[in-house]
Amino acid sequence: MRDRAGRIGLLIAALSLGAPAMATAEWQIKPFVGLTLGGDTTLVDFDNAADKTHVVFGVGAVRLGEIFGIEGDVSRAPGFFESGNLVLGGSVTTLTGNLVVAVPRRVAGYGLRPYLVAGAGLMRANIEDDFNAFPVKVNFGVVDLGGGTSGFLSDRVGVNWDVRWFRSVGSGSGLRGISFGSEKLSFWRAGMALAIRY
């Protein structure tokens, strides 16, 4: 299943690169900070922390044409499984490739430009408990869906807000702890970015 998610990401990237609308495309780099929300997992979660709010940070790189674009996105949520004393360390890292569909530039003009994203990639979950009894270092395939909007304050610099939902696919691989049912992990991510275009 993880291989399927990777193939889907490559297919999206290949189709997007071939689109005629990419001829006048621009690059955008978006370092961001945000929060994870509404997490749900079957992995061992001693602190019951997955559904709590946690800080997440990362960066996205977008090649965006008149309507279509492609994006690479990497994020890390340290402390994702921590809210008490039983877990020493826990984090979730995602790496995704996405197709972007935006309101045409000629319609948005100099205002906000909404967009939708969908893609696939990899997710890694790490959990270290106080007694080192059930350490977890598991890799999943992941799919993500979401949307947001960008607004530029000048030709080069702007701000970006978006919300995305991430969900693991497949059973995962690596060092596993206890899982209640088939292994899965999902959460929402809401973030704000500095958008730099060139």
C-alpha positions, 0 to 999 in steps of 0.5 A, a space after each residue: 500500500 505504501 508503494 501505491 501511495 508513492 506511485 500516486 504521488 509520482 503520477 500526480 507530479 508527472 501529469 502536472 509537469 506536462 500540463 500546458 498551464 505550467 508554461 508560465 508557472 512561478 515558484 513559491 517557498 512556504 516555511 510554516 508553523 501550525 497546529 495538529 488537531 483531531 488526531 486518531 491512532 491505534 498505536 500505543 498512546 500512553 499519554 492519550 496525546 494524539 488527539 490533543 493540539 501540538 505545534 507543527 512546523 515545516 516547509 513547502 515548495 510549490 510550482 504553480 501555473 495559471 490553475 494547476 501546480 505541484 508541491 512538495 511538503 515536509 512537516 514535523 510535529 515534535 511531542 505529538 504523543 506527549 502530554 504527561 510523564 509516561 512518554 519521553 519523546 514522540 513525533 510525527 513526520 510527513 513528506 508528501 507530493 501534492 497536486 495543487 488546483 488554484 483559482 486562476 491568477 487572472 480571476 484572483 488578481 491581487 487578492 487572495 488566491 484559494 486552492 485545493 491540494 491532494 497527494 500522497 507520500 510517507 509518514 513516520 511515527 516515533 514513540 519512546 516511553 518512560 520504561 522503553 517497554 513499547 518503543 515505536 518507530 513505524 513508517 506508513 504511506 500517507 494520503 493528504 487532502 486540504 485547501 487554503 489561500 495565499 495573499 501577496 503583500 508585494 511581488 515577492 512576499 506574502 502570507 499563506 493559510 491552509 488546513 490539511 487532513 493526513 491519513 496513514 495507508 497500509 499497515 506500516 513497517 518498522 519497530 512497532 509497539 502495541 496496536 489496537 486493531 490495524 495500525 493507523 494514524 490520522 490528524 488535521 494540520 492547520 498552518 500559517 506560512 510566509 510565502 516567498 515567490 520567484 
